[in-house]
Every structure is written in C-alpha cells, then in structure tokens.
Amino acid sequence: MSHSLRCVCLTLLASLLSASTVLGDASDGRLYIYFIDVEGGAATLIVTPEGESLLIDSGYPDNHGRDRDRILKIARDVCGLKQIDHAAVSHWHLDHYGNHAVLAAAFGIGTFWDRGIPDELQEDKSYPDRIAAYRAASQNASHALEPGDHLPLKSGTTPLKVTVITASRDVIRNNGPANPFANRHQPQPEDTSDNAASMSLLFEFGDFRFLTCGDLTWNIEAKLMTPANPVGTIDLFMVTHHGLPVSNNPVMVLALDPTVAVMCNGPTKGGAEQTMATLKEVRSLKDWFQLHQNINLAHDQQAPADFIANTGRTEACQGQWIKASVAPDGGSYTVRIGPEGRVHEYQSRQH
C-alpha cells in the first residue's frame, strides 16, 4: 500500500470509530496535555479542541490499581470524558502499556494504535500473558503505525497534525537543515531492547509544537537527527525515557531547542544528572518541570522546587500531575502543576 493511500485509510478508519466523548476541557477550544504521575512509568492524556481524547501509554500494571486509578481520575473526573477515544503504546515495556487492557474494561477505549506487536520480547518473561490481554482488549484490531504516518485526530479552526517520526527503529527521512550539534554524537553500545523501537509523536497545533518519544534511546535519536534536523525546533518537550542517560542525546535535545521540558520520572528512576546537564545547555529553555524530585540528586542538580510536582518516596506520593494548556489559535500555552499550582505562561515560537 502506498504511503498516501495508507494515510487516507487511517483517516477514514478513525472518523468511523472515534466518538467525541468529552464533557469538560474541550469546550473552550484549547488543546490540553496531562502528564500523569505513574511513579517512573509514562501516561500522557491529550484532549483536543474537537473533543477527542488520546492516551499515550498507561503506566505500570498492578500496584493495587494505582496507575489505572490516577489515569481514570484525570480522564473521568478532571476532563469529564466518557471513554478514551484513542490509546497509543510507545513500546512494549510494562511501565508504558501496563493498563491498556484494564482501562478498556473499566472505562472503554475506542481505537488502539501502536508500532506493531512483536511475537516475543526477550527482556520480559511476562510478555506473552500481558500481550494476550492487550490483544483481547483491542479485539486483535490495533493499528500499526510507521514513520511518516499521521494519527488521524480531527482538526478544527486551528489545524492539528500528529506525525509519527520514529517507530520500530525506523525514522522519518533525514531532510532539513544541517544539525549544528551533529558532531556531539558519541555512539553508545547498541540497544537491543524495545526502548530503541519506541514510537515518537510530533504534535503541531498552529504554531505550537510538542514532541514525545517514549523511551527512544541514544543511537536512534542520532539516526533521526543527523546529519540533518528533520524535526525542527519545538515548544514543549517530554524529556525522553524518564530522563535516563541512555537517552536524551545532546545531538537531539540541543537541536530541538525546546522552550519548556517536562520530565516524567520517579523518585529513584530517571532524572539523571547527565540529562539535567544537557537540559541546562538548551539555548531557548525557559523552564523544565519534573513529575518527581529525584531523591538521590542534590536540589541544585534538578528543577527548582516550584517546578517539581511530587517530592519524597512513592509510598507517600499523592500523584500530582502536570498540565499544559494551549490557546485555541496555538499561539501561546501555559503549564501548571495540579489544579491549584502557579500558571506559567509561554509564547509559541515561529518555527
């Protein structure tokens, strides 16, 4: 199937299966992004101006339903959703797809998107049972995406485009201006885990641009971003792989040049000193937020206290989230911690 025909089919499919099931946030024409605390996993809920919802990853399974319940709190109680219209999996590690099946049973998921389902996963002995639950929840009808595909979310007055830029170790074409940081790449040992196969999504809403790359690792980041920069610059960056140093290659992070970064780390997972140092090098970075204080790092080696959603260890954590809110024309956005945190205001850049 040609790439253009593939995109048309995906768009038609989504228009048939998706329902606008939001009661809350979407009524004001803004794009909302919720970074949900799942204690060092990942779960990001997006609600579009057209009322569609997209959940990217779903945290850890088990733990007495902790991550499932935190996602449901945002989806149902904060956003007023009746179901999740779209659910995507960045890659096949438990801290990223652990609750897709239980959320489908408890709340409902319309359409499932992923990078394709591998037959086996050497690093996870529980994979056969977990993936069987995912297949059952999706009724064996999940849709595999490739670099260059567009996730078919509806657009309103302000165009919304979601592009797959990496998946299954493949990347979009390396077109664009030369990356001035290309010579910073120092290869790491090959990553044979599913992290390197992560699906990355670039969101464009008017001038606003947001990038999330799952757990994409160092050498694939360089494959994407050298010798040219095909992505360009961005406004909001979800720091890759919880802030671990096997990801967040300076070749990529410095070339993306985000204005704001959000790190979905845990008290002892992610938020590495090396990643913090790279963020401090970003020329346009105004602020970075962390879902958690890294309890093993000094305070001056991480985000300021006012930009950290949760402190202390997991056992006492209240699961505060971080929310980005993009203006209806995409020209500006805000970021705040929880429902009562200070609102930080930013202008989208002319990219």
ZATORDREN-179943 format. One record per residue (C-alpha): residue number from 1; residue in three letters; x, y, z. Coordinates in steps of 0.5 Angstrom, whole numbers, plus 500, padded with zeros to 3 digits. Example, Ala and Ser with C-alpha at 12.3 -4.5 7.8 and 13.67 -1.06 7.14 Angstrom:
2
<node num="1" residuo="ALA" x="525" y="491" z="516"/>
<node num="2" residuo="SER" x="527" y="498" z="514"/>
// end
This chain:
351
<node num="1" residuo="MET" x="500" y="500" z="500"/>
<node num="2" residuo="SER" x="503" y="507" z="498"/>
<node num="3" residuo="HIS" x="504" y="512" z="504"/>
<node num="4" residuo="SER" x="499" y="517" z="502"/>
<node num="5" residuo="LEU" x="494" y="511" z="501"/>
<node num="6" residuo="ARG" x="496" y="509" z="508"/>
<node num="7" residuo="CYS" x="494" y="516" z="511"/>
<node num="8" residuo="VAL" x="488" y="516" z="508"/>
<node num="9" residuo="CYS" x="485" y="509" z="510"/>
<node num="10" residuo="LEU" x="488" y="511" z="517"/>
<node num="11" residuo="THR" x="484" y="518" z="517"/>
<node num="12" residuo="LEU" x="477" y="514" z="515"/>
<node num="13" residuo="LEU" x="478" y="509" z="520"/>
<node num="14" residuo="ALA" x="479" y="514" z="526"/>
<node num="15" residuo="SER" x="473" y="518" z="523"/>
<node num="16" residuo="LEU" x="469" y="512" z="523"/>
<node num="17" residuo="LEU" x="471" y="509" z="530"/>
<node num="18" residuo="SER" x="472" y="516" z="534"/>
<node num="19" residuo="ALA" x="467" y="519" z="538"/>
<node num="20" residuo="SER" x="467" y="526" z="541"/>
<node num="21" residuo="THR" x="466" y="524" z="549"/>
<node num="22" residuo="VAL" x="469" y="530" z="553"/>
<node num="23" residuo="LEU" x="464" y="534" z="557"/>
<node num="24" residuo="GLY" x="470" y="538" z="560"/>
<node num="25" residuo="ASP" x="476" y="542" z="558"/>
<node num="26" residuo="ALA" x="475" y="541" z="550"/>
<node num="27" residuo="SER" x="469" y="546" z="550"/>
<node num="28" residuo="ASP" x="474" y="552" z="550"/>
<node num="29" residuo="GLY" x="478" y="551" z="544"/>
<node num="30" residuo="ARG" x="484" y="549" z="548"/>
<node num="31" residuo="LEU" x="489" y="543" z="547"/>
<node num="32" residuo="TYR" x="490" y="540" z="554"/>
<node num="33" residuo="ILE" x="496" y="536" z="555"/>
<node num="34" residuo="TYR" x="496" y="532" z="562"/>
<node num="35" residuo="PHE" x="503" y="529" z="564"/>
<node num="36" residuo="ILE" x="500" y="524" z="570"/>
<node num="37" residuo="ASP" x="505" y="521" z="575"/>
<node num="38" residuo="VAL" x="505" y="514" z="575"/>
<node num="39" residuo="GLU" x="512" y="513" z="579"/>
<node num="40" residuo="GLY" x="517" y="513" z="574"/>
<node num="41" residuo="GLY" x="513" y="510" z="568"/>
<node num="42" residuo="ALA" x="509" y="514" z="563"/>
<node num="43" residuo="ALA" x="502" y="516" z="562"/>
<node num="44" residuo="THR" x="500" y="522" z="558"/>
<node num="45" residuo="LEU" x="493" y="524" z="556"/>
<node num="46" residuo="ILE" x="491" y="529" z="551"/>
<node num="47" residuo="VAL" x="484" y="533" z="550"/>
<node num="48" residuo="THR" x="484" y="536" z="543"/>
<node num="49" residuo="PRO" x="479" y="542" z="542"/>
<node num="50" residuo="GLU" x="475" y="538" z="538"/>
<node num="51" residuo="GLY" x="473" y="533" z="544"/>
<node num="52" residuo="GLU" x="478" y="527" z="542"/>
<node num="53" residuo="SER" x="482" y="524" z="547"/>
<node num="54" residuo="LEU" x="489" y="521" z="546"/>
<node num="55" residuo="LEU" x="492" y="517" z="552"/>
<node num="56" residuo="ILE" x="500" y="515" z="550"/>
<node num="57" residuo="ASP" x="502" y="510" z="555"/>
<node num="58" residuo="SER" x="499" y="508" z="561"/>
<node num="59" residuo="GLY" x="504" y="506" z="567"/>
<node num="60" residuo="TYR" x="505" y="500" z="571"/>
<node num="61" residuo="PRO" x="500" y="495" z="572"/>
<node num="62" residuo="ASP" x="498" y="492" z="579"/>
<node num="63" residuo="ASN" x="500" y="496" z="585"/>
<node num="64" residuo="HIS" x="493" y="496" z="587"/>
<node num="65" residuo="GLY" x="491" y="499" z="581"/>
<node num="66" residuo="ARG" x="495" y="506" z="583"/>
<node num="67" residuo="ASP" x="496" y="508" z="576"/>
<node num="68" residuo="ARG" x="490" y="506" z="573"/>
<node num="69" residuo="ASP" x="486" y="510" z="578"/>
<node num="70" residuo="ARG" x="491" y="516" z="577"/>
<node num="71" residuo="ILE" x="489" y="516" z="570"/>
<node num="72" residuo="LEU" x="482" y="515" z="571"/>
<node num="73" residuo="LYS" x="482" y="521" z="576"/>
<node num="74" residuo="ILE" x="484" y="525" z="570"/>
<node num="75" residuo="ALA" x="480" y="522" z="565"/>
<node num="76" residuo="ARG" x="474" y="522" z="568"/>
<node num="77" residuo="ASP" x="474" y="527" z="574"/>
<node num="78" residuo="VAL" x="478" y="532" z="571"/>
<node num="79" residuo="CYS" x="477" y="532" z="564"/>
<node num="80" residuo="GLY" x="470" y="529" z="564"/>
<node num="81" residuo="LEU" x="471" y="524" z="559"/>
<node num="82" residuo="LYS" x="466" y="518" z="558"/>
<node num="83" residuo="GLN" x="471" y="514" z="555"/>
<node num="84" residuo="ILE" x="478" y="514" z="552"/>
<node num="85" residuo="ASP" x="478" y="515" z="544"/>
<node num="86" residuo="HIS" x="485" y="513" z="542"/>
<node num="87" residuo="ALA" x="490" y="510" z="546"/>
<node num="88" residuo="ALA" x="497" y="509" z="544"/>
<node num="89" residuo="VAL" x="503" y="505" z="546"/>
<node num="90" residuo="SER" x="510" y="508" z="545"/>
<node num="91" residuo="HIS" x="513" y="501" z="546"/>
<node num="92" residuo="TRP" x="512" y="494" z="550"/>
<node num="93" residuo="HIS" x="515" y="495" z="557"/>
<node num="94" residuo="LEU" x="510" y="494" z="562"/>
<node num="95" residuo="ASP" x="511" y="502" z="565"/>
<node num="96" residuo="HIS" x="508" y="504" z="559"/>
<node num="97" residuo="TYR" x="503" y="499" z="557"/>
<node num="98" residuo="GLY" x="501" y="496" z="563"/>
<node num="99" residuo="ASN" x="494" y="499" z="564"/>
<node num="100" residuo="HIS" x="491" y="499" z="557"/>
<node num="101" residuo="ALA" x="487" y="493" z="558"/>
<node num="102" residuo="VAL" x="484" y="494" z="565"/>
<node num="103" residuo="LEU" x="483" y="501" z="562"/>
<node num="104" residuo="ALA" x="479" y="498" z="556"/>
<node num="105" residuo="ALA" x="475" y="494" z="561"/>
<node num="106" residuo="ALA" x="474" y="499" z="566"/>
<node num="107" residuo="PHE" x="473" y="506" z="562"/>
<node num="108" residuo="GLY" x="473" y="504" z="555"/>
<node num="109" residuo="ILE" x="478" y="505" z="549"/>
<node num="110" residuo="GLY" x="476" y="507" z="542"/>
<node num="111" residuo="THR" x="482" y="506" z="538"/>
<node num="112" residuo="PHE" x="489" y="502" z="539"/>
<node num="113" residuo="TRP" x="495" y="505" z="536"/>
<node num="114" residuo="ASP" x="502" y="502" z="537"/>
<node num="115" residuo="ARG" x="508" y="501" z="533"/>
<node num="116" residuo="GLY" x="506" y="493" z="531"/>
<node num="117" residuo="ILE" x="506" y="488" z="536"/>
<node num="118" residuo="PRO" x="513" y="483" z="536"/>
<node num="119" residuo="ASP" x="512" y="476" z="537"/>
<node num="120" residuo="GLU" x="517" y="476" z="543"/>
<node num="121" residuo="LEU" x="520" y="480" z="548"/>
<node num="122" residuo="GLN" x="527" y="477" z="551"/>
<node num="123" residuo="GLU" x="527" y="482" z="556"/>
<node num="124" residuo="ASP" x="520" y="481" z="559"/>
<node num="125" residuo="LYS" x="518" y="474" z="561"/>
<node num="126" residuo="SER" x="511" y="476" z="563"/>
<node num="127" residuo="TYR" x="510" y="479" z="556"/>
<node num="128" residuo="PRO" x="506" y="473" z="553"/>
<node num="129" residuo="ASP" x="501" y="474" z="558"/>
<node num="130" residuo="ARG" x="501" y="481" z="558"/>
<node num="131" residuo="ILE" x="501" y="482" z="551"/>
<node num="132" residuo="ALA" x="495" y="477" z="550"/>
<node num="133" residuo="ALA" x="491" y="482" z="555"/>
<node num="134" residuo="TYR" x="492" y="487" z="550"/>
<node num="135" residuo="ARG" x="490" y="483" z="544"/>
<node num="136" residuo="ALA" x="484" y="481" z="547"/>
<node num="137" residuo="ALA" x="482" y="489" z="550"/>
<node num="138" residuo="SER" x="484" y="491" z="543"/>
<node num="139" residuo="GLN" x="480" y="485" z="540"/>
<node num="140" residuo="ASN" x="486" y="484" z="535"/>
<node num="141" residuo="ALA" x="485" y="490" z="532"/>
<node num="142" residuo="SER" x="490" y="495" z="534"/>
<node num="143" residuo="HIS" x="493" y="499" z="528"/>
<node num="144" residuo="ALA" x="501" y="499" z="527"/>
<node num="145" residuo="LEU" x="504" y="506" z="525"/>
<node num="146" residuo="GLU" x="510" y="507" z="521"/>
<node num="147" residuo="PRO" x="515" y="514" z="521"/>
<node num="148" residuo="GLY" x="511" y="519" z="517"/>
<node num="149" residuo="ASP" x="504" y="517" z="518"/>
<node num="150" residuo="HIS" x="499" y="521" z="521"/>
<node num="151" residuo="LEU" x="495" y="520" z="527"/>
<node num="152" residuo="PRO" x="488" y="522" z="525"/>
<node num="153" residuo="LEU" x="485" y="526" z="530"/>
<node num="154" residuo="LYS" x="480" y="531" z="528"/>
<node num="155" residuo="SER" x="482" y="539" z="526"/>
<node num="156" residuo="GLY" x="478" y="545" z="528"/>
<node num="157" residuo="THR" x="479" y="552" z="526"/>
<node num="158" residuo="THR" x="487" y="551" z="528"/>
<node num="159" residuo="PRO" x="490" y="545" z="525"/>
<node num="160" residuo="LEU" x="492" y="540" z="529"/>
<node num="161" residuo="LYS" x="497" y="535" z="526"/>
<node num="162" residuo="VAL" x="500" y="529" z="529"/>
<node num="163" residuo="THR" x="506" y="526" z="526"/>
<node num="164" residuo="VAL" x="510" y="519" z="527"/>
<node num="165" residuo="ILE" x="517" y="521" z="527"/>
<node num="166" residuo="THR" x="520" y="514" z="530"/>
<node num="167" residuo="ALA" x="518" y="507" z="530"/>
<node num="168" residuo="SER" x="521" y="500" z="531"/>
<node num="169" residuo="ARG" x="528" y="503" z="530"/>
<node num="170" residuo="ASP" x="526" y="507" z="523"/>
<node num="171" residuo="VAL" x="526" y="514" z="523"/>
<node num="172" residuo="ILE" x="523" y="520" z="518"/>
<node num="173" residuo="ARG" x="527" y="522" z="512"/>
<node num="174" residuo="ASN" x="533" y="526" z="514"/>
<node num="175" residuo="ASN" x="531" y="532" z="511"/>
<node num="176" residuo="GLY" x="532" y="539" z="513"/>
<node num="177" residuo="PRO" x="538" y="544" z="515"/>
<node num="178" residuo="ALA" x="544" y="541" z="518"/>
<node num="179" residuo="ASN" x="544" y="540" z="525"/>
<node num="180" residuo="PRO" x="550" y="544" z="528"/>
<node num="181" residuo="PHE" x="550" y="539" z="534"/>
<node num="182" residuo="ALA" x="551" y="533" z="530"/>
<node num="183" residuo="ASN" x="559" y="533" z="532"/>
<node num="184" residuo="ARG" x="557" y="532" z="539"/>
<node num="185" residuo="HIS" x="554" y="525" z="538"/>
<node num="186" residuo="GLN" x="559" y="519" z="541"/>
<node num="187" residuo="PRO" x="556" y="513" z="540"/>
<node num="188" residuo="GLN" x="553" y="508" z="546"/>
<node num="189" residuo="PRO" x="553" y="501" z="545"/>
<node num="190" residuo="GLU" x="547" y="498" z="541"/>
<node num="191" residuo="ASP" x="541" y="498" z="545"/>
<node num="192" residuo="THR" x="537" y="491" z="543"/>
<node num="193" residuo="SER" x="531" y="493" z="548"/>
<node num="194" residuo="ASP" x="525" y="495" z="546"/>
<node num="195" residuo="ASN" x="526" y="502" z="548"/>
<node num="196" residuo="ALA" x="530" y="503" z="542"/>
<node num="197" residuo="ALA" x="524" y="501" z="538"/>
<node num="198" residuo="SER" x="520" y="507" z="541"/>
<node num="199" residuo="MET" x="514" y="511" z="537"/>
<node num="200" residuo="SER" x="515" y="518" z="537"/>
<node num="201" residuo="LEU" x="510" y="523" z="536"/>
<node num="202" residuo="LEU" x="510" y="530" z="534"/>
<node num="203" residuo="PHE" x="504" y="535" z="535"/>
<node num="204" residuo="GLU" x="503" y="541" z="531"/>
<node num="205" residuo="PHE" x="497" y="546" z="533"/>
<node num="206" residuo="GLY" x="498" y="552" z="530"/>
<node num="207" residuo="ASP" x="505" y="555" z="532"/>
<node num="208" residuo="PHE" x="505" y="550" z="538"/>
<node num="209" residuo="ARG" x="510" y="544" z="537"/>
<node num="210" residuo="PHE" x="510" y="538" z="542"/>
<node num="211" residuo="LEU" x="514" y="532" z="542"/>
<node num="212" residuo="THR" x="514" y="526" z="546"/>
<node num="213" residuo="CYS" x="519" y="520" z="544"/>
<node num="214" residuo="GLY" x="517" y="514" z="549"/>
<node num="215" residuo="ASP" x="524" y="511" z="551"/>
<node num="216" residuo="LEU" x="528" y="512" z="545"/>
<node num="217" residuo="THR" x="535" y="511" z="546"/>
<node num="218" residuo="TRP" x="541" y="515" z="544"/>
<node num="219" residuo="ASN" x="544" y="512" z="538"/>
<node num="220" residuo="ILE" x="537" y="512" z="535"/>
<node num="221" residuo="GLU" x="536" y="519" z="537"/>
<node num="222" residuo="ALA" x="542" y="521" z="533"/>
<node num="223" residuo="LYS" x="540" y="517" z="527"/>
<node num="224" residuo="LEU" x="534" y="521" z="527"/>
<node num="225" residuo="MET" x="537" y="528" z="528"/>
<node num="226" residuo="THR" x="544" y="527" z="524"/>
<node num="227" residuo="PRO" x="547" y="530" z="519"/>
<node num="228" residuo="ALA" x="540" y="534" z="518"/>
<node num="229" residuo="ASN" x="535" y="536" z="523"/>
<node num="230" residuo="PRO" x="528" y="534" z="520"/>
<node num="231" residuo="VAL" x="524" y="536" z="526"/>
<node num="232" residuo="GLY" x="526" y="543" z="527"/>
<node num="233" residuo="THR" x="525" y="546" z="534"/>
<node num="234" residuo="ILE" x="519" y="545" z="539"/>
<node num="235" residuo="ASP" x="516" y="549" z="544"/>
<node num="236" residuo="LEU" x="514" y="543" z="549"/>
<node num="237" residuo="PHE" x="519" y="537" z="550"/>
<node num="238" residuo="MET" x="517" y="531" z="554"/>
<node num="239" residuo="VAL" x="524" y="529" z="556"/>
<node num="240" residuo="THR" x="525" y="522" z="554"/>
<node num="241" residuo="HIS" x="526" y="516" z="558"/>
<node num="242" residuo="HIS" x="524" y="519" z="564"/>
<node num="243" residuo="GLY" x="531" y="523" z="564"/>
<node num="244" residuo="LEU" x="535" y="517" z="564"/>
<node num="245" residuo="PRO" x="542" y="518" z="561"/>
<node num="246" residuo="VAL" x="542" y="512" z="556"/>
<node num="247" residuo="SER" x="537" y="517" z="552"/>
<node num="248" residuo="ASN" x="537" y="525" z="551"/>
<node num="249" residuo="ASN" x="543" y="525" z="547"/>
<node num="250" residuo="PRO" x="545" y="532" z="546"/>
<node num="251" residuo="VAL" x="545" y="532" z="539"/>
<node num="252" residuo="MET" x="537" y="531" z="539"/>
<node num="253" residuo="VAL" x="536" y="535" z="545"/>
<node num="254" residuo="LEU" x="540" y="541" z="543"/>
<node num="255" residuo="ALA" x="538" y="541" z="536"/>
<node num="256" residuo="LEU" x="530" y="541" z="538"/>
<node num="257" residuo="ASP" x="532" y="547" z="543"/>
<node num="258" residuo="PRO" x="525" y="547" z="547"/>
<node num="259" residuo="THR" x="522" y="553" z="551"/>
<node num="260" residuo="VAL" x="519" y="548" z="556"/>
<node num="261" residuo="ALA" x="521" y="541" z="558"/>
<node num="262" residuo="VAL" x="517" y="536" z="563"/>
<node num="263" residuo="MET" x="520" y="530" z="566"/>
<node num="264" residuo="CYS" x="516" y="524" z="567"/>
<node num="265" residuo="ASN" x="521" y="521" z="572"/>
<node num="266" residuo="GLY" x="520" y="518" z="579"/>
<node num="267" residuo="PRO" x="523" y="519" z="586"/>
<node num="268" residuo="THR" x="529" y="514" z="584"/>
<node num="269" residuo="LYS" x="528" y="513" z="577"/>
<node num="270" residuo="GLY" x="530" y="518" z="571"/>
<node num="271" residuo="GLY" x="532" y="525" z="573"/>
<node num="272" residuo="ALA" x="539" y="523" z="572"/>
<node num="273" residuo="GLU" x="545" y="528" z="573"/>
<node num="274" residuo="GLN" x="547" y="528" z="566"/>
<node num="275" residuo="THR" x="540" y="529" z="563"/>
<node num="276" residuo="MET" x="540" y="535" z="567"/>
<node num="277" residuo="ALA" x="546" y="538" z="565"/>
<node num="278" residuo="THR" x="544" y="537" z="558"/>
<node num="279" residuo="LEU" x="538" y="541" z="559"/>
<node num="280" residuo="LYS" x="542" y="547" z="562"/>
<node num="281" residuo="GLU" x="545" y="547" z="556"/>
<node num="282" residuo="VAL" x="539" y="548" z="552"/>
<node num="283" residuo="ARG" x="539" y="555" z="549"/>
<node num="284" residuo="SER" x="532" y="557" z="549"/>
<node num="285" residuo="LEU" x="530" y="553" z="555"/>
<node num="286" residuo="LYS" x="526" y="558" z="560"/>
<node num="287" residuo="ASP" x="523" y="552" z="565"/>
<node num="288" residuo="TRP" x="523" y="545" z="566"/>
<node num="289" residuo="PHE" x="519" y="541" z="570"/>
<node num="290" residuo="GLN" x="519" y="534" z="574"/>
<node num="291" residuo="LEU" x="514" y="530" z="576"/>
<node num="292" residuo="HIS" x="518" y="528" z="582"/>
<node num="293" residuo="GLN" x="524" y="530" z="586"/>
<node num="294" residuo="ASN" x="530" y="525" z="585"/>
<node num="295" residuo="ILE" x="531" y="524" z="592"/>
<node num="296" residuo="ASN" x="539" y="522" z="590"/>
<node num="297" residuo="LEU" x="541" y="528" z="587"/>
<node num="298" residuo="ALA" x="542" y="535" z="590"/>
<node num="299" residuo="HIS" x="537" y="540" z="590"/>
<node num="300" residuo="ASP" x="541" y="545" z="585"/>
<node num="301" residuo="GLN" x="542" y="539" z="580"/>
<node num="302" residuo="GLN" x="535" y="539" z="578"/>
<node num="303" residuo="ALA" x="529" y="543" z="577"/>
<node num="304" residuo="PRO" x="527" y="549" z="582"/>
<node num="305" residuo="ALA" x="523" y="546" z="588"/>
<node num="306" residuo="ASP" x="517" y="550" z="585"/>
<node num="307" residuo="PHE" x="517" y="546" z="578"/>
<node num="308" residuo="ILE" x="517" y="539" z="582"/>
<node num="309" residuo="ALA" x="510" y="536" z="582"/>
<node num="310" residuo="ASN" x="512" y="531" z="588"/>
<node num="311" residuo="THR" x="517" y="530" z="593"/>
<node num="312" residuo="GLY" x="519" y="524" z="597"/>
<node num="313" residuo="ARG" x="518" y="517" z="596"/>
<node num="314" residuo="THR" x="513" y="513" z="592"/>
<node num="315" residuo="GLU" x="510" y="510" z="599"/>
<node num="316" residuo="ALA" x="507" y="517" z="601"/>
<node num="317" residuo="CYS" x="506" y="520" z="594"/>
<node num="318" residuo="GLN" x="500" y="524" z="592"/>
<node num="319" residuo="GLY" x="500" y="523" z="585"/>
<node num="320" residuo="GLN" x="500" y="530" z="583"/>
<node num="321" residuo="TRP" x="500" y="532" z="575"/>
<node num="322" residuo="ILE" x="503" y="537" z="571"/>
<node num="323" residuo="LYS" x="498" y="540" z="566"/>
<node num="324" residuo="ALA" x="500" y="544" z="559"/>
<node num="325" residuo="SER" x="494" y="548" z="556"/>
<node num="326" residuo="VAL" x="495" y="551" z="549"/>
<node num="327" residuo="ALA" x="491" y="557" z="547"/>
<node num="328" residuo="PRO" x="486" y="556" z="541"/>
<node num="329" residuo="ASP" x="490" y="559" z="536"/>
<node num="330" residuo="GLY" x="496" y="555" z="538"/>
<node num="331" residuo="GLY" x="500" y="562" z="539"/>
<node num="332" residuo="SER" x="501" y="561" z="547"/>
<node num="333" residuo="TYR" x="501" y="556" z="552"/>
<node num="334" residuo="THR" x="501" y="555" z="560"/>
<node num="335" residuo="VAL" x="504" y="550" z="564"/>
<node num="336" residuo="ARG" x="502" y="549" z="572"/>
<node num="337" residuo="ILE" x="502" y="543" z="577"/>
<node num="338" residuo="GLY" x="496" y="540" z="579"/>
<node num="339" residuo="PRO" x="489" y="544" z="580"/>
<node num="340" residuo="GLU" x="492" y="550" z="584"/>
<node num="341" residuo="GLY" x="499" y="551" z="582"/>
<node num="342" residuo="ARG" x="502" y="557" z="579"/>
<node num="343" residuo="VAL" x="500" y="558" z="572"/>
<node num="344" residuo="HIS" x="507" y="559" z="568"/>
<node num="345" residuo="GLU" x="506" y="563" z="561"/>
<node num="346" residuo="TYR" x="509" y="562" z="555"/>
<node num="347" residuo="GLN" x="509" y="564" z="547"/>
<node num="348" residuo="SER" x="509" y="559" z="542"/>
<node num="349" residuo="ARG" x="515" y="561" z="537"/>
<node num="350" residuo="GLN" x="515" y="562" z="530"/>
<node num="351" residuo="HIS" x="519" y="555" z="528"/>
// end
